[in-house]
Amino acid sequence: MHTQPFGAAICDRTIRVHGELDMDAAQQLIDAVTCVADNNTHRTVVVDMTWLTFLDSAGIAALVRAHKVVDDMGKELVIHSVPAKIHRTLRIAGVADYLNARTIA
């Protein structure tokens, strides 16, 4: 089985993630979201998940934690362009609405 390592590229207020958001990558996501929220005047931090291929419970927990971090700063976290299979995972976990996860149009 071939796995794709997690990566996050930051551009202004958007974090473009790709690969697998799992236990090994969870802290990297939280750190990226915190960095963008701390160093940006925008009220919204966007996580673009277009190229995310896998999400497990640790990844879900990281998204929930990132949401809390941003919310505590008085900002909003938007989870954007979520692939259908990832969105389904978020729905099953009961956090899709909480995270305001938006599927790919």
TARA-V452857 format. One record per backbone hydrogen bond with DSSP energy under -0.5 kcal/mol. NH is the residue of the N-H (numbers start at 1). CO is the residue of the C=O. E is the energy in kcal/mol with one decimal. If there is no record, write none. Layout:
# TARA-V452857
NH_CO_E ; NH_CO_E
This chain:
# TARA-V452857
3_1_-0.5 ; 5_3_-0.6 ; 7_18_-2.0 ; 9_16_-2.4 ; 11_14_-2.9 ; 14_11_-2.3 ; 15_46_-3.0 ; 16_9_-3.0 ; 16_14_-0.6 ; 17_15_-0.7 ; 17_48_-2.4 ; 18_7_-2.0 ; 19_51_-1.9 ; 20_4_-1.3 ; 21_19_-0.5 ; 21_54_-2.8 ; 22_20_-1.1 ; 25_22_-1.2 ; 26_22_-1.7 ; 29_25_-1.8 ; 30_26_-2.1 ; 31_27_-2.7 ; 32_28_-2.1 ; 33_29_-2.7 ; 34_30_-2.5 ; 35_31_-2.4 ; 36_32_-2.3 ; 37_33_-2.6 ; 38_34_-2.6 ; 39_35_-2.0 ; 40_37_-0.7 ; 45_76_-3.1 ; 46_13_-2.7 ; 47_78_-3.1 ; 48_15_-2.6 ; 48_46_-0.6 ; 49_47_-0.7 ; 49_80_-3.0 ; 51_17_-0.8 ; 52_49_-2.2 ; 53_19_-3.3 ; 54_19_-1.3 ; 56_21_-1.7 ; 60_56_-2.4 ; 61_57_-2.5 ; 62_58_-1.9 ; 63_59_-2.1 ; 64_60_-2.4 ; 65_61_-2.6 ; 66_62_-2.8 ; 67_63_-2.3 ; 68_64_-2.0 ; 69_65_-2.5 ; 70_66_-2.4 ; 71_67_-2.6 ; 72_68_-2.7 ; 73_69_-0.8 ; 73_70_-0.8 ; 74_71_-2.0 ; 75_70_-2.3 ; 76_43_-3.1 ; 78_45_-2.9 ; 78_76_-0.5 ; 79_99_-0.7 ; 79_100_-0.5 ; 80_47_-3.1 ; 80_78_-0.7 ; 82_102_-3.1 ; 83_49_-0.6 ; 86_83_-0.6 ; 87_83_-2.8 ; 88_84_-2.4 ; 89_85_-1.4 ; 90_86_-2.1 ; 91_87_-2.5 ; 92_88_-2.8 ; 93_89_-2.0 ; 94_90_-0.5 ; 94_91_-1.1 ; 95_90_-2.4 ; 96_90_-1.0 ; 99_95_-2.6 ; 100_97_-1.0 ; 101_96_-2.4 ; 102_79_-2.8 ; 103_101_-0.5 ; 104_82_-1.5
